């Protein structure tokens, strides 16, 4: 996640794989290759939610211990379901998009040998770049010792939201009466107050059953169709659940003409702790994003949520904005890894990786 320790293996730098230099593998061919590699790989489906949630409960809490995060991080180019690896005391998600293979948040006691064996098999048979997402510290150190991975790639966009580190909002620290940081003047709060003085008024609703047909919805995602596709499964999962279930907190913001200006979706990670997995804004008015953030976070605080896990940021601009929210650093460290170039000789294929 951008923080490099002295414990990393100092493998020699090689040319980084770039997706645009590799012939694209059709989705159906990739699925056939993955399932041929291991009987533990299969298509992800809504029926897998409980399997992963039960496994997440046995792990230390973190942003990636979320069904919504898994859905988004394993999506394909059209926003459809990805794949999963379930076996050998290991669970992980697998995604393939933009001609890049993503192995997502491996968990379980068997993740060390399972990851080592899988990545060696993948690299020997698949030409696409391979990115590991949300790797915990122990697994990170183990995989670094194989000299197969580099921790970061200058100018690479393949790490997506892990380009910048994760943050957490301590909601009591922000909203407590009189002493909360959001009771004090700051650039963020000044934007909130500025919007409150404008003529524009927003109404917050929790019903998103027909949200995709409402005016303004697609403008939330700007001119980039991939942004909408990246949230597609999250939105449809939230629509499929009863509001009273308590697993998700959903809020959509409309103006007086019933035009959508914001959509927020969070998931309960454990008691009094949630993760934020969708926060999109029309940015149609000065201060509107800050006001909706402030309002949604305050709703969570009033619902009894103490900590809101924000995850990482994909761009410097988003990272700089998050820093204005007075976040704190998580007590854990998750980082991405990228496999070295395919034409380099792999230690694991020569029997040089110790068990």
C-alpha positions in Angstrom: 0.0 0.0 0.0 2.9 2.3 -0.6 4.7 1.6 2.7 7.9 -0.4 2.1 9.8 -2.1 4.9 13.3 -3.4 5.2 11.9 -6.9 5.3 11.2 -6.9 1.6 13.3 -9.2 -0.6 15.6 -7.0 -2.7 15.0 -8.7 -6.0 16.6 -7.0 -9.0 14.4 -4.7 -10.9 13.2 -6.0 -14.2 10.9 -4.7 -16.9 7.3 -4.5 -15.6 4.6 -6.3 -17.5 2.2 -3.9 -19.2 -1.2 -5.2 -20.2 -1.2 -3.3 -23.5 1.8 -5.3 -24.6 0.2 -8.7 -24.1 -2.3 -10.2 -26.5 -5.6 -10.2 -24.7 -7.0 -13.5 -23.5 -10.8 -13.8 -24.0 -12.7 -14.2 -20.8 -14.0 -17.7 -21.6 -10.5 -18.9 -22.4 -9.2 -17.5 -19.2 -11.9 -19.3 -17.2 -11.1 -22.5 -18.9 -7.4 -22.1 -18.1 -8.1 -21.3 -14.5 -10.4 -24.2 -13.9 -7.9 -26.5 -15.7 -5.2 -25.4 -13.2 -7.1 -26.5 -10.1 -10.4 -28.1 -9.1 -10.5 -25.5 -6.3 -11.2 -22.7 -8.8 -14.8 -22.0 -9.8 -17.1 -19.1 -10.7 -18.1 -16.8 -7.9 -21.9 -16.5 -7.2 -24.2 -14.9 -4.6 -24.4 -18.4 -2.9 -20.8 -17.9 -1.9 -21.5 -15.0 0.4 -22.0 -17.0 3.5 -18.9 -19.1 2.8 -16.7 -16.0 2.7 -18.4 -14.2 5.6 -17.9 -17.2 7.9 -14.3 -17.2 6.9 -13.9 -13.5 7.5 -15.2 -13.9 11.0 -12.2 -16.1 11.9 -9.8 -13.4 10.7 -8.7 -10.1 12.2 -11.0 -7.3 11.1 -9.9 -5.4 8.0 -11.5 -3.5 5.1 -11.1 -6.4 2.7 -13.1 -8.8 5.0 -16.3 -7.8 3.0 -18.5 -9.5 0.5 -19.0 -6.2 -1.2 -15.3 -5.7 -1.6 -14.9 -9.2 -2.9 -17.6 -8.6 -5.5 -15.9 -5.4 -6.8 -12.3 -6.6 -6.7 -13.1 -9.8 -8.6 -15.3 -8.3 -11.3 -14.7 -8.8 -15.0 -14.5 -6.1 -17.8 -18.3 -6.0 -17.9 -18.8 -5.8 -14.2 -19.9 -9.5 -14.0 -18.9 -12.1 -11.4 -15.3 -13.3 -11.1 -13.9 -16.5 -9.7 -13.0 -18.0 -6.4 -10.4 -20.4 -4.9 -11.8 -22.5 -2.1 -9.6 -25.4 -0.9 -6.4 -26.4 1.0 -7.5 -24.3 4.0 -7.5 -21.2 1.7 -10.0 -18.9 0.3 -9.5 -16.0 -2.1 -11.1 -14.2 -4.9 -9.9 -14.1 -8.5 -10.7 -11.4 -11.0 -9.7 -10.9 -14.7 -10.2 -7.5 -16.3 -8.1 -5.2 -18.6 -6.1 -8.3 -19.5 -4.8 -8.5 -15.9 -5.3 -11.4 -13.4 -6.1 -10.3 -9.9 -5.7 -12.7 -6.9 -7.6 -11.1 -4.1 -7.2 -11.2 -0.3 -6.1 -14.8 0.4 -7.1 -16.0 3.9 -6.8 -19.2 5.9 -3.9 -21.2 7.4 -3.0 -22.8 4.0 -2.6 -19.5 2.1 1.2 -19.6 2.1 1.8 -22.8 0.1 -1.5 -22.4 -1.8 -0.5 -19.0 -3.0 3.1 -20.0 -3.9 1.9 -23.1 -5.8 -0.9 -21.2 -7.6 1.1 -18.2 -8.8 3.9 -20.5 -10.1 1.3 -22.5 -12.1 -0.3 -19.4 -13.3 2.9 -17.7 -14.5 4.0 -20.8 -16.3 0.8 -21.0 -18.3 -0.8 -17.5 -18.5 0.8 -14.6 -20.2 -1.3 -11.8 -18.5 0.1 -9.6 -15.7 -0.6 -11.0 -12.2 -1.5 -8.7 -9.3 -2.0 -9.8 -5.7 -4.4 -7.5 -3.8 -4.9 -7.1 0.0 -2.0 -9.2 1.1 -1.5 -9.4 4.9 1.9 -8.8 6.4 2.8 -12.4 7.1 1.9 -13.6 3.6 3.6 -10.5 2.1 6.9 -11.3 3.8 6.7 -15.0 2.8 6.0 -14.2 -0.9 8.7 -11.5 -0.9 11.2 -14.1 0.1 10.5 -16.0 -3.2 11.8 -13.0 -5.2 8.9 -13.5 -7.6 7.2 -10.2 -6.8 7.8 -6.5 -6.7 6.0 -4.4 -4.1 5.4 -1.4 -6.3 5.7 -0.3 -9.9 6.4 3.3 -10.8 3.5 4.7 -12.8 1.5 1.5 -12.7 -2.3 1.8 -12.5 -2.8 -1.9 -12.0 -3.0 -1.6 -8.2 -6.3 0.3 -8.5 -7.5 1.4 -5.1 -4.3 0.1 -3.4 -2.2 2.7 -5.0 -2.5 4.7 -1.8 -2.9 3.4 1.8 -6.1 2.6 3.7 -7.7 4.8 6.3 -10.3 4.6 9.1 -12.7 7.3 10.4 -13.2 7.3 14.2 -16.8 8.6 14.1 -17.0 9.5 17.9 -13.8 11.5 17.5 -15.3 13.4 14.7 -19.0 13.9 15.7 -19.0 14.1 19.5 -20.8 17.2 20.7 -18.5 20.3 21.1 -15.2 18.3 21.1 -15.6 16.4 17.8 -13.2 17.5 15.0 -16.2 18.1 12.8 -17.4 20.7 15.2 -14.4 22.8 14.5 -13.5 24.8 11.4 -11.5 23.0 8.7 -11.4 23.1 4.9 -13.8 20.1 4.8 -16.3 21.6 7.2 -16.2 25.0 5.5 -17.3 23.3 2.3 -20.1 21.6 4.2 -21.3 24.9 5.6 -21.0 26.6 2.2 -23.3 24.0 0.6 -25.8 24.3 3.5 -26.1 28.0 2.6 -26.8 27.3 -1.1 -30.3 27.1 -2.6 -29.9 23.4 -3.4 -31.6 21.0 -1.0 -31.0 17.2 -0.9 -33.3 14.5 0.4 -31.7 11.2 1.6 -33.6 7.9 0.9 -32.7 4.3 1.6 -34.8 2.7 -1.1 -32.7 2.0 -4.2 -34.8 -0.7 -5.7 -35.2 1.1 -9.0 -32.2 3.4 -8.8 -30.7 2.7 -12.2 -33.8 4.1 -13.9 -33.7 7.4 -12.1 -32.5 10.7 -13.7 -28.9 11.5 -12.8 -27.8 7.9 -11.8 -25.4 7.3 -14.7 -24.0 10.8 -14.4 -22.6 9.7 -10.9 -20.0 7.7 -12.7 -18.9 10.3 -15.2 -17.8 9.6 -18.8 -15.9 6.5 -17.9 -18.2 3.4 -18.4 -15.7 1.2 -16.4 -16.5 3.1 -13.2 -20.2 2.1 -13.4 -19.2 -1.5 -14.2 -16.9 -1.6 -11.2 -19.9 -0.8 -8.9 -22.5 -2.9 -10.7 -22.4 -6.0 -8.5 -22.2 -4.0 -5.3 -25.3 -2.0 -6.2 -27.3 -5.1 -7.3 -26.2 -7.0 -4.1 -27.5 -4.1 -2.0 -30.8 -4.0 -3.9 -31.3 -7.7 -3.2 -31.1 -7.3 0.6 -33.9 -6.3 2.9 -33.1 -2.9 4.6 -34.0 -4.4 8.0 -31.3 -7.0 7.6 -28.6 -4.6 9.0 -25.8 -6.0 6.8 -25.8 -2.9 4.6 -26.4 0.7 5.1 -27.6 2.4 1.9 -28.4 6.0 1.1 -29.2 7.8 -2.1 -29.4 11.6 -2.3 -32.0 13.3 -4.5 -32.6 17.0 -5.3 -36.1 18.6 -5.3 -36.5 17.5 -9.0 -35.9 13.8 -8.0 -32.5 13.8 -9.7 -29.8 11.6 -8.1 -26.7 13.3 -6.8 -25.1 10.7 -4.6 -25.0 7.0 -3.7 -23.5 5.5 -0.6 -23.2 1.8 0.4 -21.5 0.4 3.5 -21.3 -3.1 4.9 -21.2 -4.2 8.6 -17.8 -5.8 9.3 -18.5 -6.5 13.0 -20.5 -4.9 15.8 -20.1 -1.1 15.6 -17.7 -1.2 12.6 -18.5 -0.8 8.9 -16.7 -0.5 5.7 -17.5 2.0 2.9 -17.6 0.4 -0.5 -19.5 2.9 -2.6 -19.5 6.7 -2.4 -20.1 8.4 -5.7 -21.2 12.0 -6.2 -22.4 14.1 -9.1 -20.1 16.9 -8.1 -22.7 19.2 -9.5 -22.4 22.0 -6.9 -19.6 23.4 -4.8 -19.4 21.5 -1.5 -22.0 18.9 -2.4 -19.7 15.9 -2.1 -18.5 17.2 1.3 -22.0 17.7 2.5 -23.2 14.2 1.5 -20.1 12.6 3.1 -20.7 14.5 6.3 -24.4 13.6 6.3 -23.9 9.9 5.6 -21.1 9.5 8.1 -23.2 11.2 10.7 -26.1 8.8 10.0 -23.7 5.9 10.7 -22.6 7.6 14.0 -26.2 8.0 15.1 -26.8 4.3 14.2 -24.1 3.4 16.7 -21.1 2.9 14.4 -17.8 3.8 15.9 -15.4 3.1 13.1 -15.8 3.5 9.3 -13.2 1.7 7.2 -12.5 3.6 4.0 -10.1 1.4 2.2 -7.4 2.8 0.0 -7.4 5.4 -2.8 -6.8 5.0 -6.5 -5.5 8.5 -7.3 -3.5 11.2 -5.5 -6.6 13.5 -5.7 -8.8 11.0 -3.8 -6.1 10.3 -1.3 -5.6 14.1 -0.6 -9.4 14.4 -0.2 -9.6 11.6 2.3 -6.8 13.2 4.4 -9.1 16.2 4.9 -11.6 13.9 6.7 -9.2 13.5 9.7 -8.7 9.7 9.2 -6.5 7.5 11.3 -4.1 4.7 10.3 -5.5 1.2 10.5 -3.8 -1.2 13.1 -3.0 -3.6 10.3 -1.1 -3.4 7.0 -2.4 -4.7 3.7 -0.4 -4.3 0.5 -0.5 -5.3 -3.2 2.2 -7.2 -5.1 3.0 -7.6 -8.7 4.7 -10.6 -10.3 7.9 -10.0 -12.1 8.1 -10.2 -15.9 7.2 -13.5 -17.4 10.4 -13.9 -19.3 12.5 -13.9 -16.1 13.5 -17.3 -14.8 11.2 -18.3 -11.8 12.8 -19.8 -8.7 9.7 -21.8 -7.9 9.9 -23.6 -11.3 13.4 -24.7 -10.6 12.7 -26.0 -7.1 14.5 -23.1 -5.4 11.7 -22.0 -3.0 11.9 -23.5 0.4 8.8 -24.8 2.1 
